[in-house]
Amino acid sequence: MPTILAHAELAFALLRDYYTGTLQSGRPAFTGARFETLGGPWNDRVHAGEITAGDLAAVSCLSVNVPGSAAVRVLETQAAEIREHLRDMPGPDVPLWEVPDTEIVKGSAASQLWWLLRDGKDGLGRTTTSKLMARKRANLVPVYDSVVGNVLGLRNATGHWELMRTLMVTEVNGQLLHQYLDAMTTDAGLAPLVTPLRAFDAVVWYAHTSNSRVRERAQRIADKTGQSDALSPLDNAAPDRSR
């Protein structure tokens, strides 16, 4: 369990700043704050069963790009297969911690969609794939990137879903983690668009990123809360792009 989550005041402050903070220009401090809403809300049921051009634009808010050849594949040549897998997956309201093993193991609809998206050999890697799937099923699929993976002790995305499901039903500050994060997003006025899985991603990334601009911002927030020792830079990680 990332230690930042036990520091409730700081974790809440980081989450709120990630989604509501602005730059002097008035633009959002983090483009990731628009991941849930750019191109329409992620939980729009009209488009729950398909990947749209708006979804591809939304993942760019998390500092990944979908190559043109991959976009053509996702939106056109493999669109029918993608719709089939999305149809067979749990719906947008079903959370990871409530699904049985059969929904996330090899051979499940979610697993098949993961490998369909990744197998195009056109630059749609594990990080972009996780963000694209999280855009369609934000309650079910956690975002994976090198920062979060490093904090969780993962060398790659293998086992990420299972680990996150276990963490979500682990107690933090007297509550199950998913309840704790749900209360946090509610208090910040971000629920239900920002799910517990996404709140976990935003807070952990913010507290552990090696991006110098982001760390300076996080340090100012930590100093205000008196919890500076809760920030943990990843000394062995290359500076990541801000999101």
N, C-alpha and C positions, 0 to 999 in steps of 0.2 A: 504494500500500500504506500503510495507516495506520501512522504511526511507532510508536504504542504497542505494536504487535505485536513490534517488534524489542527491546523492553525485557522480556525473558522473565520476570524475577523479579516485576516489577510487574504484568504482564499476568496471570500466574498468581495473584497475590495478589488482584487485582480479580475474577477469575473465581471463585475460591473464596469470597470474601466475598459476591459476588452470590448464590451458591447456598446458602451455609451461614450467612451472617451473620444475627444476630437483633437485635431492639430490646430495650430494658429490659423490656418487657412479655412478652418471650418469643416474640413473633410474628416471622415472617421479615422481615428488613430490606427485602426486595424481593419483592413479590407475584409477579414474573416467575420466581422460583425454583420456582413451582408450575405454570408453564405446561406443562411436559412431563407432569405427573402428575395434575393436577386432573381429576376425572371419569374417571379411569383413565389408564394410560400411553398416550402418543401412538402407540406402536408395537404396540399390541394388535391382532393380526391379525384378530380377530373383527370389528372395526369399521374395518378399513383401507379398505374400499370404500364408506364412507358418512360423512357428517358427522352427528354426534350432538349432543344437548343438552349433553353433557359437553364437547364441543369448543367450543361457543359460550361455555360458562362459562370454559373455560381461556383463551380469548383475552382475557377481561376482566382476567386477571392481567397483561397487557401494556398496561393503561390504555386500552383501546378498548372500546366497547360496541356490541353488535349490536342495532339497533332491533327492536322487536317485529314490525313488518311484514316486516323482512328475515329474522327467525328463522322466521316462518311460511313464507316462500318457500323458505328453505334446507331446513327440516325436513319440509315437506309438499309444496307445489305444484311445486317443482322438484327434489325429492329424487331422482326417477328419472333425470333428466338428469345430476345431480351424480354419482350412482353410476356412470353410463355413462362419464363422463369420468375418474373415479378408476380405474375398471377398465382404461381404455386407457392410463393413465399408468404410468411405471415404478413398481415396488413400493416399499415403505417402506425397503428395504435398499439401493436403488440410489442412489449419490451423484451430485450435479450434475456433478462433474468427470469422470465416466465415461460420461455419456450423449452421444449424437451431437447435432448441431445440430437435427436434425429433432424432438427431444423438447422443445425450448424455444422454437422459432421460432413465428411467427404461423401458426395452423392446427393446431398440435400439440394434443394432448389437454389438456396443462397450460395452454396459452394459451386454449383454448376455455373451460376451467373458470374461469380468471381473469376473462374477460369475461362469462361467465354470472353469476358472483357479483356483478360490479360493475354490470351493466346493469339492475339492478332499480330504480334511481332512488329507493332507500329508505334512503340513508345508509351503504351498505356501500362505503366508499371504498377507495383503493389500500392504505392502511396496514392497515386491518382485514382486507381481502382477503388481503394477503400473510401476515398472522399466522394467519389461518384456514387457508390452504393450507400454511403451514409446520407447523401442528399436525398435518396429515394426512400430509405428506411432508417431515419435518424434515431428511432427507439431501439432498433435491432442491431445495426452495424456500427461499430466504433471506428473513429478515424484513426488511422495508423500513419505515423511518420517516424523519422529517425530519432527525434527528440523524445517523443512518448515511448517509443520502443526501447530506447536506452534507459530511461527511467524505470521501465518495467522489467529490465533485464532480458529483453528479447533481441535476438540477433537478426530476426526478420519477422514477417507478419505471421508465421506459423504459430498457432496456439493463441493468437491474440484474442479471438472471440471467446474462447473458453476461459481464458484468464480474466477477461473483463466481466464475464458473467459471474465468476466466483467473487471478484472484488465487489460487484454491485450488491451482493448479499452478505458482505462482510461489515461488521459494525465499526463505525467511526463516530466518536463523540456521542455515544449512546444511541445512535440510529444506524439502520442499515444504510450503506453508502448511497443507494439510489434514492432513498427517502431524504437523506441529508442534502443531496444535490438538488432534488426536486424542490425542497423547501428554500434552498438558496436561490434557484432561478425564479421562484415565485416571489420571494422578497425583493428581488432585483427587478421585478416587472418583466421578466423575459419568458416565462412559461406561457403557453405550452410549446412555443416554437423552438426554444432552446431546451433540449432534452437532457436528462442526467448524463448520458454518454457524451454528449457534446460539451456540457459544462465541465466534465472531467478533462476532456481534451484541452479546452481553452485554459483552464487553471493550471494544469500540469505543464503545458507548453510554455505559458507565460512565466511560471516560476523557475523553469529549468533551461530555457533557451540560452544559447550562447551569443545571440544577436546583440551587439553592444547597445544599440539604440533602445531596444526593448528592455534590456537589463537595467539601463539607467532609469527608465520609466518605472519599472518594477521596484527598483531600489528606493525611489522617492515614496512610493506607496507603502513599502515595507517600513520605512523610517517613520512615517506618520502613524502607523499602527503599533510601532515598537516591536516589530517582529522581523527585524532584518536578518536574523540568523536562520529564518525559514527558507530563504532563497538558496538554491543549489545550482550553480552553473555546471554545465557538462564540460569539464576541462579537456576531455579527449575528443570533443566533437568539433567539427568545422562549423564556423558561423553559418547559421541557417538563414533563409530569407524570412523577412517579416511577414506575418499573416494575421 
